[in-house]
Amino acid sequence: MEPDKEELIELDEEVYEVESLKGHRKALYDKNQIEYLIKWKDYADEYNSWEKEVDIFSKNLVDDYWRKQPYTLEDFRNGTHKKKVKLSSSNKKRPVPSAVMLEVEKKQKLNDIKSAKLTAEPPTGLTWNDIDSIKNIFHCGTETYFAEVKWTKTDTVSFIPIRLLRKFNPLKLIYFYESVLDFNCKGKSR
């Protein structure tokens, strides 16, 4: 008897090794799910990605991660993690919870965008084709979304309205979206 098509697809999927868990959050699409920021073994930090809890096969890795947090997994699931903090008897500085760190990073990024010189042109000497990659996309309270753009031949990073990228270099925008979207095939359960 031949295996069905879904089994073949599942057997063909690659499995990557996790080096460590760097953060956690409630899933954007389902607040009952938890996602972890994964540092992949043998890959640079730029390849870190958010993965669903059900896709992490090492229970020990998750357990070790939560032992280092100032609150428990259950507290985080129940939403009581901000009120309840584990106190340590040592004088070591208490680590900042990952969710709070992400909020601080978001506020810092918004300040960077607001203080940056926004321009409708590439940096001097570069063209729209000199975009190396799009690192992130931000919404900073206005109707405009901004892309954090890294340019080739320089270490320059600019904040460009995405409407301009759609016009002048839509392919880089597509590459960014493909790298962050999670496609869930209909009929495939996890």
C-alpha positions as CSV (number, residue, x, y, z in Angstrom):
1,M,0.0,0.0,0.0
2,E,1.4,3.4,-1.0
3,P,1.6,6.2,1.5
4,D,-0.9,9.0,0.9
5,K,0.1,12.4,-0.5
6,E,0.0,14.2,2.9
7,E,2.4,11.6,4.5
8,L,4.9,12.1,1.6
9,I,4.8,15.8,2.1
10,E,5.4,15.4,5.9
11,L,8.3,13.0,5.3
12,D,9.9,15.4,2.9
13,E,9.9,18.4,5.3
14,E,13.3,19.3,6.7
15,V,13.9,19.4,10.5
16,Y,16.3,22.2,11.7
17,E,18.1,22.0,15.0
18,V,17.3,24.7,17.7
19,E,20.3,26.2,19.4
20,S,18.2,28.2,22.0
21,L,15.0,30.0,22.7
22,K,15.4,33.8,22.8
23,G,11.9,35.0,23.6
24,H,8.2,34.2,23.7
25,R,4.9,35.8,22.9
26,K,1.2,35.0,22.4
27,A,0.6,34.1,18.8
28,L,-0.8,36.9,16.8
29,Y,-3.5,34.8,15.2
30,D,-4.5,32.8,18.3
31,K,-4.0,34.2,21.8
32,N,-4.2,30.7,23.3
33,Q,-1.0,29.6,21.4
34,I,2.5,30.6,22.4
35,E,5.3,31.3,19.9
36,Y,9.0,31.2,20.7
37,L,11.8,33.2,19.1
38,I,14.2,30.5,17.8
39,K,17.9,30.8,17.5
40,W,18.8,28.1,14.9
41,K,22.0,26.1,15.3
42,D,24.7,27.0,12.7
43,Y,22.7,30.1,11.5
44,A,23.2,33.8,12.2
45,D,20.8,35.8,14.4
46,E,19.2,37.3,11.3
47,Y,17.7,33.9,10.6
48,N,16.0,33.7,14.1
49,S,12.3,33.2,13.6
50,W,9.0,32.9,15.6
51,E,7.8,29.4,15.7
52,K,4.6,27.8,17.1
53,E,4.9,26.0,20.4
54,V,3.6,22.8,18.8
55,D,6.5,22.8,16.3
56,I,9.2,22.6,19.0
57,F,9.9,18.9,19.6
58,S,12.2,19.3,22.6
59,K,10.2,19.5,25.8
60,N,13.5,19.8,27.8
61,L,14.5,22.9,25.8
62,V,11.1,24.6,26.6
63,D,11.3,23.6,30.3
64,D,14.9,24.9,30.6
65,Y,13.8,28.2,29.0
66,W,10.9,28.7,31.4
67,R,13.2,27.9,34.4
68,K,15.2,31.0,33.5
69,Q,12.1,33.3,33.2
70,P,10.9,35.5,36.1
71,Y,7.5,33.9,35.9
72,T,6.1,30.5,34.9
73,L,4.7,29.2,31.7
74,E,1.2,28.9,33.3
75,D,1.4,32.5,34.6
76,F,2.1,33.6,31.0
77,R,-0.7,31.5,29.6
78,N,-3.2,32.8,32.2
79,G,-2.0,36.4,31.7
80,T,-1.0,36.8,35.3
81,H,2.8,37.0,34.5
82,K,3.0,40.7,35.0
83,K,1.7,40.6,38.5
84,K,3.6,37.5,39.7
85,V,7.4,37.5,39.6
86,K,9.7,34.9,41.0
87,L,12.0,36.5,43.5
88,S,15.6,35.3,43.8
89,S,17.6,35.4,47.0
90,S,20.7,36.5,45.2
91,N,21.6,40.1,44.4
92,K,21.8,39.4,40.7
93,K,19.9,41.7,38.5
94,R,16.6,40.2,37.6
95,P,16.3,39.5,33.8
96,V,13.8,41.5,31.9
97,P,10.9,39.4,30.7
98,S,11.0,38.7,26.9
99,A,7.6,40.3,26.3
100,V,8.7,43.5,28.1
101,M,11.9,43.5,26.1
102,L,10.0,43.2,22.8
103,E,7.8,46.2,23.9
104,V,10.9,48.2,24.8
105,E,12.4,47.3,21.4
106,K,9.2,48.4,19.7
107,K,9.2,51.8,21.5
108,Q,12.9,52.3,20.6
109,K,12.2,51.5,17.0
110,L,9.3,53.9,16.9
111,N,11.5,56.6,18.3
112,D,14.2,55.8,15.7
113,I,11.6,56.2,13.0
114,K,10.3,59.4,14.3
115,S,13.7,60.9,14.8
116,A,15.1,59.6,11.5
117,K,15.2,61.8,8.4
118,L,12.5,60.3,6.3
119,T,13.2,60.5,2.6
120,A,11.7,59.5,-0.7
121,E,15.0,58.8,-2.3
122,P,17.8,56.3,-1.8
123,P,21.0,57.5,0.0
124,T,23.4,59.6,-2.1
125,G,25.1,57.5,-4.8
126,L,22.6,54.6,-4.5
127,T,19.6,53.6,-6.6
128,W,16.4,51.7,-5.7
129,N,18.2,48.6,-7.1
130,D,20.8,48.9,-4.4
131,I,18.5,47.7,-1.7
132,D,20.1,44.7,0.0
133,S,17.2,43.7,2.1
134,I,14.2,44.8,4.1
135,K,14.8,44.1,7.8
136,N,11.3,44.9,9.2
137,I,8.1,46.9,8.6
138,F,6.6,49.2,11.2
139,H,3.4,51.1,11.7
140,C,4.1,54.2,13.8
141,G,0.7,55.5,14.5
142,T,0.1,57.3,11.2
143,E,-1.5,55.7,8.2
144,T,1.9,55.1,6.7
145,Y,3.9,51.9,7.1
146,F,7.7,52.2,7.0
147,A,10.2,49.6,6.0
148,E,13.7,49.4,7.6
149,V,15.8,49.1,4.5
150,K,19.5,47.9,4.5
151,W,21.4,49.1,1.4
152,T,24.3,47.3,-0.4
153,K,27.8,48.8,-0.6
154,T,27.2,50.6,2.7
155,D,26.0,50.0,6.3
156,T,23.3,52.6,5.8
157,V,19.8,51.7,7.1
158,S,16.9,53.9,6.1
159,F,13.2,54.1,6.9
160,I,11.2,54.3,3.7
161,P,7.4,54.4,3.3
162,I,6.4,51.0,1.8
163,R,4.3,52.7,-0.8
164,L,7.6,53.8,-2.4
165,L,9.0,50.3,-2.2
166,R,5.9,48.9,-3.9
167,K,6.6,51.3,-6.8
168,F,10.4,51.2,-7.1
169,N,11.5,47.8,-5.8
170,P,8.5,45.5,-5.1
171,L,10.5,42.3,-5.3
172,K,12.4,43.1,-2.1
173,L,9.1,43.8,-0.4
174,I,7.8,40.4,-1.6
175,Y,11.0,38.7,-0.3
176,F,10.5,40.2,3.1
177,Y,6.8,39.2,3.3
178,E,7.7,35.6,2.2
179,S,10.3,35.4,4.9
180,V,7.9,36.3,7.7
181,L,4.5,34.8,6.6
182,D,3.4,31.5,7.9
183,F,1.5,29.6,5.2
184,N,-1.0,27.1,6.7
185,C,-2.1,24.6,4.0
186,K,-5.8,23.8,4.2
187,G,-6.5,20.4,5.5
188,K,-3.1,19.9,7.1
189,S,-3.4,19.6,10.9
190,R,-0.6,19.9,13.3
